[in-house]
């Protein structure tokens, strides 16, 4: 399951980090501090994606176990 979770995390981590960066840039009160907040937002997005990747990996394994 760990291999599947890592592959899923590669996609989700990038997506969540990108969404967090867009949020920072789209919020006028945060855009002034973007040089400091963008790396923090990207790191938080990547970290939030870890548990989500495990949930998705478990669901993938559950669906494929039923088929096989």
N, C-alpha and C positions, 0 to 999 in steps of 0.2 A: 504494500500500500504506500510505502514511503516514496517509491519511485514515481508512482502516479501523482502523489501529492506534490512532489517537487515540480513535475511537469505542469500541473495545474497552477502552482504558485507562480511559475514564470509568466503565465498569462495574466493571472489575477493581480499579481504584484505590480506589473507594469500598468495595468488598467486602473487600479486603485491609486497608485502614485500619481498617475496622470490626472485623474479626477481631482485629487487633492491639490495639485498644482494649479489646475484650472480654477478651482474654488478660491485659492489665494489670489490669483490674478484678476478674477472677476469681482471680487469684493473690494470696493473702493477704499474702505478703511484699512485693509490689509495690503493693498497694492503698493503703498508707500514704503513698506518694509520688506519688499519681495526678495531682496538679496539674502536676507536672513531667514525668511519663512519658507522659501521654496525647498531647500534641503530638508528642513524639518518636516514639511508636508509630505515630501516624497518618502522619507523614512517611515513616517506614521502610516502612510498608505501601504507600503511594503509589509510592515508588521501586522497590520490589520488583515492583510491577505493570507497570512499563514493559517489561522484557524479556519478561514473560509475555504482554503485549499484542502484541508483535511476533511471538511464536511463534504465537499464536492467529490473527493477521492473515495470516501466511504459510499456515497451514493452510486458512483460509477461501478465500484466493485459489487455492490448489492444488485444492480441491474444486470451486470454481466454474469454474476453467479447464477441467477435465475435462468438465464438463457443457455448456459453451458452445462 
